[in-house]
Amino acid sequence: MAGDGGDGDAAANGVPSTPPPKRPVECARLDGGAPAEPPPPETFAPTGQTHEDDPARVVVVCSPGLSKTMGALHPVGALWEGPVNLQRTRAQHTDFCARLAAAGAAVHDVRAVLERDARRSVTARLALEDLAADCLRYELHPDAEQIATGAGADAAATRAHRYHVSAEYKALVLEKMDVAQLVEIVLTRPTVTVVPSLRDTGLTAAYAFSPLSNLIFTRDQQITTRKGVVMARLRSQQRAVFEADVLEFCLRKLNLRIIGRIPGPDAFLEGGDFFPAGPDLSFIGVGPRTNMAAVHHMLANDLFGTRRVAVVRDDFERQQERMHLDTVFNIISGDCVLMLRDMMGDDSPTRRLVDEWVRDADDAPYVKGRTDVEFSLYVREAGYNIIPIDGADQLAYGCNALNLGAGRLLSVHQKTARQIARSPYFKGDVEYMPFDAVTAMYGAAHCCSQVVYRSAE
């Protein structure tokens, strides 16, 4: 691991020179049993979603915490739209989770899943320590040796410096921490740089953090198809490192079925670009975040699980405000969708185009069929009525509602909620939910939720 400076001299300090072998996180059983390979399919908890309008049964969220506090120090650098009031963010997110639970969904918070069983089970505790060890970095200052030599440090002091950035010292530190401390390490990813001081304890530490400030948007680290969960590969530098790893750790701890992971270095997938539309059809957006390399990987490995896959191409715009398909489109019932008005029609300069990939049988490869079909035309031909959303309302996250299933919709934009409720195309129930303290971070209800299981039964 980067920054683990131990080189065998630690034995002179009376500590083992070789740390104990580390178990892979992905192979750790966290239910109190012994470490094992991932369980066979029949032992997984129910996982998957066939249609966006099926009732949401299990939802994964991530409540704001210390990592959000760090992100709030510089919102633009954290990929946020603007400054936030974190007290209001927490209150609105808590209300969101309560509404999910009231609709009958089991709500799993990333923080709670990380902590789960770790105070009771040694197995779970060790798995969390291992994850925290991957997130905590120790390093000697680049000039440490010169500083120590110039100050007259002897060989024993130099060995001590190296030991205190070693893997074995880090393991000792983590072993003594409370579970809540370990979780904060996972979510804030600290780097501790030590400099010889030749006073007091002999070292001075400086601290830097790379917090997972966008983990609240649990939509993006994975997608959930008919067959199970596909771990994503995020495009932005701020999110590319470790977000998907943390969510994979949690999903495995919940015993959910993970069927694949997008490989690097050139493939990118983010969950906001995916919508399930029944056993016959999936929608996947390709644009600023998701690319065709990821789509080809999913097609080749049968990760969608549907006969048709509609690839919705953003060829002409590619703007941050419309980074994902779920910012301009949403399936809100079995036969009704929201769509940004400005991109509809062949004459729109920001139109989306659809390539349809089709297979003749479950074991057959996908082949490209229709190409360059204007998106609104394709959606209507698929049997959906469209409620067009004006550009200003889209920017206020009018499209980014969450379908709880069976015609129940959570909207974060009051004007759009009223428009949906008045539309003859929508026969369900719309709830308006204040969410402005969250949308300031470039996401809304759909972004803040990963529905890992939907079922009409």
ZAKEMI-348564 format. One record per residue: x, y, z of N, C-alpha, C in turn. Coordinates in steps of 0.02 Angstrom, whole numbers, plus 50000, padded with zeros to 5 digits. Atoms other than C-alpha are relative to their C-alpha. Example, Ala and Ser with C-alpha at 12.3 -4.5 7.8 and 13.67 -1.06 7.14 Angstrom:
# ZAKEMI-348564
500454994150000506154977550390500455006050000 499584994149997506844994750357499615005550037 
***
This chain:
# ZAKEMI-348564
500424994050000500005000050000500445006250000 499624993950004500615017549959500075003150069 499894996649937501395026150106500194995550057 499815004649946501755010350207500754999149997 499284999650008503595013650237500404994850038 499635005149963504044998350344500444995949955 499545003750042505564988950279500364994550037 499685005449962505964975850409500375002450061 499654997449941506864987350530499555000350061 500464999549943505304987350637500144994650052 499855005349953505904971050716500455002450056 499554997349949507214981150808499625003750054 500414996549951505794990150897499564995250039 500385004949963505094973950964499314998649972 500645001350032503664972750840500124995449941 499905004450058503384959950701500195004049939 499794996550060504244964750539499534998749942 500465001650054502884956850431499295000150026 500694999849976501044961150451499644993649983 500385005950016499764947250454499695000549931 500304999850067499044942350285499325003250003 500624996250002497584952950233499494996449957 500535003450038495934945250179499695004949950 500344995550047495154952350021499315001850026 500654997749976493644962850067499444996449963 500555002850037492624955449926499874992750017 500115007049983492824937949996499834999150074 500145000649929492404941950176499254999350012 500695000749979490764935350246499915004050064 500074995449945490124948450366499394998650042 500605001749961488674939150444500184995750060 499785003849942489704931250582500324993449982 499705006250021490314916450479500735001049981 499304999750019492074912350421500075003249931 499894997350067492834921250270499884994649948 500185004850051492224913050112499965003549933 500134997250065492044915349927499275002449998 500694997850004490464924649874499524994149996 500465005749996488954913449907499714998349932 500325001950063488114903749767499365004049991 500564995550014486664912749682499394998750043 500625001449963485294903849779500015002650072 499974997449932485924911149944499985007650003 500034992750000485854929449890499325002550023 500634996549986484554941349957499695002149934 500324997850063483264946449826500325006449974 499644994550031484134958249705499755000849929 500164998750070483654966549541499375004149992 500604996250016482354977449459499854999049925 500215001150068481354973849302499725006349969 500314993950026480374990049283500045005450053 499964994349954480575007249360499355001250038 500654999049967478725006849405499824994450048 500135005149950478814990949508500155002950070 499894997249933478694994549696500724999050025 499335000249972480364998749776499984996350067 499995004049939480734985649910500625001150043 499374999049963482564988649958500375005949967 499674993950025483445005549941500625001350041 499374998249967485245010349982500105007549995 499884992849996485595028250037500645001250039 499434998249958487025037550121499875006850032 500154993849965486655050650253500615004550003 499444995349997487735066450259500364999550067 499615000249938489145066650386500635004249993 499384996249999490935072350412500285001249930 499744999150068491425069450230499635005649964 500384994550029490035081450180500235006750029 499754993949969490675094350304500645002349964 499394998350036492355093650216499855002549930 500194997850066491555095050045499725007050000 500324993549995490595110350103500515005750005 499494994849994492235119650132500165003149933 499904997350067492425121549943499534996349953 500515003750038490825116449851500194998449928 499845001250071491455118549672500534994649994 499485005150002493005108149708499744993150018 500315006449981491855094649779499494997749949 500485001650053490825094149617499295002250017 500674997649980489375103449699499815006249960 500264994250038488275116649619500115006550037 499924993949961488435128949762500084998550073 499935000949927488645131749950499384996650029 500545003749968487595121050066499995001450075 500104999949927486885121950242499914992750021 500015007249987487295104550307499464998050051 500545001749954486035105250449499354999049961 500605000850041484655107750321500064993949954 499895005950042485425094450209499834993750038 500145005949959485355081750350499254999350013 500715000349985483565086350394499604997849939 500375001950060482965084850215500144992849980 499835006950017483885068550187499654995250049 500365004149951483125061450348499264999449981 500705000050022481395066350286499924995549938 500005004350060481785057950119499994992650019 499975007049978482245041650206499354997850034 500635001549967480665042450311499454998849949 500505000950053479615044050154500104993349964 499865006550031480485028950077499724994450044 500235005249953480115018650233499244999950003 500734999849997478305024650237499694996849938 500255003150061478115018350059500114992450000 499915007249994478615000950118500694997449981 499325002250019480455000650068500434998950062 499485000949950481834993650177500585004749980 499504994950015483095007950187500654998350036 499355001649972484935003950213500475005949989 499534994450003486115018350254500714997249999 499315002350007487925015950201500365000150067 499664999649935488535021650372499794994350045 500245005449957487435009250463500234993249975 499775006450027487924995150346500744998950016 499305000649982489774998650374500084998050073 499955001649929489494997850562499694993350018 500415005849982488324982950557500434994050022 499695006049971488904968250665500725000950022 499294999349986490644975650687500155000550074 499895000149928490414977550875499874993150030 500165006849976489774959750893500464994749970 499655005250037490694949750761500725002049986 499294998750015492594948750753500114999949925 499945000450073492414943850570499815006749968 500224993650027491434959650531500485005650020 499534994949976492624970150636500644999949958 499385000450038494154963750543499905002349928 500134997750069493354966750373499975007649997 500034992749999492984984750422500705002950012 499324997649990494764986950487500404999649935 499655000750064495434980350321499805005549951 500234994750045494354992550225500285006850022 499724993849974494915006850338500755000549985 499285000050015496735001750312500135002149928 499934997950070496485004050125499875007449991 500194992950005495825021650159500475004650039 499554996149958497135027350285500714999249975 499325000250028498835031950217500485003550047 499464997049962500415035050317500595001249952 499404998850041501945043050237500495004450038 499484995649974503585050550289500065006149955 499864994150039503915068250234500584998649952 499465001550047505015067850077500695001850025 499354997949974506405076750171500144997350070 499945002549932506235066350329500714997850017 499335002749985507925057850315500505005650008 499534994449994508865074150285499885003950065 500164996449938507935082550429500274996250060 499775004049944508335068250546500764999950005 499265000250000510155067150493500295006750021 499764993349982510395085850507499935001550073 500114998849928509715085450683500374995150043 499605004749962510865071450733499644993850023 500365006149981509625057150740500444993949989 499615006150008510405040150767499594994749963 500325005350039509975023750681499364997650033 500605002349965508725018750815499425004849988 500534995150013507755034850790499744999449928 500215000950070507735032150601499574993949992 500425006050002507055014550625499315001450029 500644998349969505715021550739499565004149953 500384996150048505215034150607499674995449948 500265004550051505005020350478499454995550028 500525004249969504025009450597499345003750005 500614996349988502785023350629499635002149936 500394999450062502275023850446499914993149968 500045006850026502245004950427499294997250004 500655003449999500784993450395499844997250068 500135003049935501004985050563499815005350052 500204994749954500915001650657499295002249985 500684998150018499365006450560499504994950023 500455005249977498564989750599499885000550076 500064999249928498914992550784499545005950017 500424994149988498115009850777499274998449986 500705001550019496555003550687499684995050048 500275005049955496364988850806499715003250063 500224996849938496135000950952499415004849989 500514995050014494855011950866499304997250010 500715001749998492985011950893499744999149928 500295001350066491895006050749499825006649965 500184993650031491255023850719500615003649973 499384997050026493055029950700500214996749935 499825003650061493395016550571499575002249941 500454997850053491875021850472500205007049975 499794993350021492455040050471500644999749959 499405000750041494145034450405499824997849930 500225002350066493285025250262499715005849960 500374994850035492245040550219500415006449989 499594993950008493615053850237500684998749969 499375002050033495165044350172500585004650019 499464995649978496515052950276500694997849975 499285001250010498355054450233500375003650056 499624997249945499515057150381500745000249980 499294999150018501235064250339500385001950063 499624998949938502505063350480500705002749984 499354996850007504085073650501500384999050065 499615000649938505495070050626500055006850035 499964993849961505475082850765500554999950052 499495000949949506755075650888499825003250066 500274997749936505665082351029499414995750018 500595003349975504335074351135499944992949971 500085006850028503705059051036500474998849941 499535000950055504995062150899499715001149931 500324999050065503735065250760499465005450006 500554995350007502565078950704499584997949940 500445002550053501045074550598499615005849968 500444995550037500115084250463499474995649966 500575004050021498415078550401499695002849936 500364998250060497585078850230499454994849989 500575004550009495935071150177499765000249927 500345000450065495105065350016499314997250012 500655002649978493315063950078499564997849943 500495002450049491975054349985499385004650006 500504994849989490935070249978499374998949959 500585001250043489755063649843499684993250011 500285006749987489345046849921499255000350014 500724999249990487615053849963499624998049937 500325001750063487235050849779500134992649984 499885007250005487115031949792499744997149935 500225002450065486345030649619500594998049956 499515000150053487995031949528500524994550005 499455004849993489195018849599499834993149972 500225006450027488185004649522499345001049963 500675000350026486655000349420499704993350022 500355006249982485344987249464499564998049942 500385002450057484694977349316499554994250021 500415005849985483514962549304500404994450033 499595005749979484974950849341500365001350066 499634998449939485774959949488500355006649994 499644993649996486994973849527500644999749959 499384999250037488374979649410500365006050030 499614994649970489724989849496500285004549944 499834995250052490105005649399500735002050003 499344996849999491675015149357499895007449985 500204993150004491465033649390500525004249962 499584996150045492155046649271500385005650036 499694994149970492535061749383500584998050046 499415001549959494235062149468499824999850074 500184999749929493415066749635499644993850023 500425005749981492325051149629500304993349976 499765006150032493365038649531500334995250049 499625004249953494385032349679499564998150059 500255003049938493535021149805499255000450012 500724999849987491685026149796499684993249985 500305006450018491205010249704500244994450046 499755005149954492315000049821499615000050065 500384999649937491395006349975499304997349990 500685002650012489695002849897500014992549989 499965007350010490254985549841500084996450067 499925002849933490824981850019499334999650035 500654999849966489114987050084499504995249967 500485004450034488124977649951500154992750014 499825006949982489094961749986499814998550072 500195001049930488784964250171499254998950007 500725001150002486924965150131499824993649963 500095006450035487164948850034499605000849935 500334998750063486534956549872500414997149943 499685003450056486934948649705500365005149955 499604995850044488354957649614500224995749941 499895004250059488484951149436500585002349957 499444997750041489904961549367500265006750023 499704993549985491024976749374500315002649936 499734997050061491514988649235500765000550007 499275000049995493374986349198500305006549974 499644994250025494645000149168500444997849942 499974993049981495485009649100499545004649960 500354995650047494375015948960499244999850005 500735000749994492605010649011499755003750061 500304996249945491505021849119499254999150000 500725000949991489765018849188499805003550064 500294997049939488725029149311499264998650001 500675002549992487055023749380499455004749979 500514995250021486125039749338499824999549927 500145000850071486175034449156499574993949984 500355006350013485155018449177499275000250024 500705001149980483285014749180499774993249975 500315006250022482444997649178499285001449977 500664998650028480864997349072499634993549983 500355006350010480234979549086500464994449977 499575005750021480864962249036500265000649929 499804999450070481004967848856500495005649986 499644993950018481904984648868500365003150059 499614995849955483274994048960500215006349963 499724993850027483805012148932500685001250033 499364998149973485625017148952500255006249963 499754993950030486275034748923500754999849989 499294999350015487955038248842500135007549989 499884992850004488655055748866500605002050040 499424997649962489765065448986500294995050049 499765004549947489885051249114500064992849976 499985007050023489455034249036500214999949927 499795000450070490295028748874499844993249970 500185006150036490075015348743500434994050019 499585005649979491535004948807499674996250057 500365003349946490535001448965499384996449975 500605003250028488954997848866500184993649963 499785006150036489884985648753500184994550049 499835005049949490554976848908499374996850028 500625002649973488804975048977499634995749949 500335004050052488094968948812500354993349991 499625006150011489494956248789499934995150057 500045004349941489254949448965499294999050025 500715001049985487344949448965499835002650070 500134997149935487234961149114499345003950003 500654996550001485644970249059499434995250014 500535004949989484554954649052499365001349963 500604998550039483314962048928500124998449926 499935001650071482954957848746500275005949961 499784994050034483234975748691500355004750048 499664994749962484424989248752500015006249957 500024993650036484105007148698500575004450026 499444995849982485735016948699499835007249980 500234993150012485255035348717500625004549998 499384996450010486665045848645499915007650008 499964992749994487025063648701500605002249958 499464998350047488035068548548500135007549995 499974993050020487685087148538500055005050058 500024995349945487655094448713500544998650052 499505002149951488635085648852500165005550051 499934994849950488355098448989499944997250070 500015002249931488635096549176499294999950028 500694999649973486825101749212499564994349975 500375005750028486245086949107500484994149992 499455004850003487655074949149499764992849992 500275006850003486555059349165499335000049966 500655000750031485025052749078499445001950049 500534998649952484035054549240499925007450017 500114992849992484265073449236499525002849947 500424997550055483245074849074499424995249984 500485005250017482145059249076499854996050063 500175004349943481205048449200499384995949981 500595004350008479985033849195499595000650064 500384998649939478595038749316499394995550008 500535005149994477315025149281500114994949945 499935005250051477035010149170499945002449930 500084997550068476595020949021500105007649995 499904992850000477165038649063500715001750020 499324997849984478845047449064500035007650002 499824993050004479575064649095500575000749951 499454998850047480705072148963500105007549991 499834993050011481605088648941499735002249932 500324997750061480595098348812500515002349948 499524997050046482105107048738500364995049955 499625004950039482885090848675499554995649957 500475004250037481325083748594499945002449927 500114998550070481125082848405500634999849958 499435000550046482245080548254500365006749991 499704993450011482545099348244500355002850061 499684997549939483185101248422500764999649994 499265000350003485035105948427500304995750055 499755004149945485185095848588499654993250003 500375006350002484165080748533500444994150019 499665006349986484635063448595499804994949946 500125005150051484775049048472500094993150030 500025006749972484445030748507500274994949950 499815006250035485365015348445499704994250039 500315005749967484414999448483500394993649987 499665006450004485334983348520499504994550019 500515005149993484314967448506500324993149997 499805007050006484534948848533499384995749989 500575004350018483434934748469499844994950054 500105005049947483654923148619500435001950059 499634998349940484304923848797500754998549994 499295001850007485934915448746500315002749936 499744997350062486144925148584500365006650013 499674993549992487324940048563499555005749977 500364994050022486634957548546500295002449933 499794996950063486684965348373499665006849995 500294993450008486384983448328499454999849947 500564999750046484684986048247499905007049976 500144993250020483915003148226500535004850027 499504995149978485085018048237499755007149988 500134992850007484965036848257499255001850002 500714998549992483135036648310499935005650051 500104994549952482585052948391499674997450063 500185003149937482315049348575499265000350015 500714999649984480545055848599499584995649954 500355004550046479975046348444500084992850023 499875006849977480785030448510499584998450061 500375001149938479965032448680499254999249986 500715000750018478245035048605499864993349966 500095006450033478465019948494500054994150049 499955005149948478915010048651499374999850044 500635000249964477175014048718499925004950056 500034995149946477495028848832499715006749977 500194993150007476615045448845500525004450032 499474995549976477765060348874499705006250030 500144993549969477545074648996500625004349989 499404996050013478745088048929500145004950057 499784995749945479735097749060500405005849971 499654994150024480305115549025500725000250026 499304999849983482155119549031500145002750070 499894997249934482065130349187499804995150055 500225004949951481125116649278500474994050002 499495005450001482385103549222500605002050042 499434997649962483765114149296499864999950075 500215000549929482785113849460499844992950020 500055007149986482815094749454499284997449995 500675002450012481035092849391499974992949975 500005006950026481495076849300500264994950050 499655004749957482475069349443499584997950060 500445002749949481015062149539500174992750012 499905007149985480995044849618499334996549997 500605004250006479685032149564500044994750054 500025005049947479255022149720499624993749979 500355005850026478225010449614499255000550005 500745000350000476405007349572499695007050000 500304993450007476105025549528500135004850056 499844995449945476865033549683500675003449985 499424996250023478115047349643500215005250053 499724994849957479265058249750500335005249955 499734994650041479635075049668500315005350045 499664994949960480835088449730499855007049973 500154993650031480115102349620499255001049998 500724999249989478405109149666499625001349935 500344998550063477955116249495499934993849957 500045006250039478385099949408499534995050031 500465004549966477455090049540499275001749982 500684997950018475885100249503499854998549926 500095001650071476145098149316499864992649989 500115007250006476265079249334499314998150025 500645001849970474745078349447499415002149956 500534997750045473705088149320500004996549933 499965003250066474275077949170499514994249994 500455005850010472975065949098500384993549990 499605006050012474415053949064500214996550065 499775002949937474845051149248499414998550045 500575002149960473615041249353500174998750073 499785001849933474615039749513499975005850048 499994995149947475025050149666500705003250003 499374996449998476375063549675500085003350069 499824996549939477215069349836500545005149985 499464995050005478195085549840500414999850064 499545000649944479725084949952500535005549994 499474995050003480825100249990500694996650002 499365003450006482595095449941500555004749976 499544995150029483495111549895500694999850032 499355000449967484885108850023500404994049975 499665005650031485305092749932500135001549926 499904998550071485055098649753500585005049989 499424995650006486395111749788500644996149987 499415004250012487605097149773499954996449933 500085002950067487025092849594499674993250002 500375006350001485775079049632499355000750038 500654999749967484005075549688499794992950021 500265006249970482885060949740500254993849964 499765005950037483365048949601500744998950012 499275000549990485215052849624500174997350069 499845001749930485135049949813499764993150020 500275006649983484435032349803500244994849950 499875005750043484955015549735499494994650019 500505005249988483455003949722500314993449977 499675006350017484274986849729499514994249994 500515005250009482644977149732499325003249991 500704998250012480954980549655499624993649985 500415005950012479544968049650499275002050000 500724998750004477724968949596499614995450046 500355004849957477304954549713499945002550072 
***
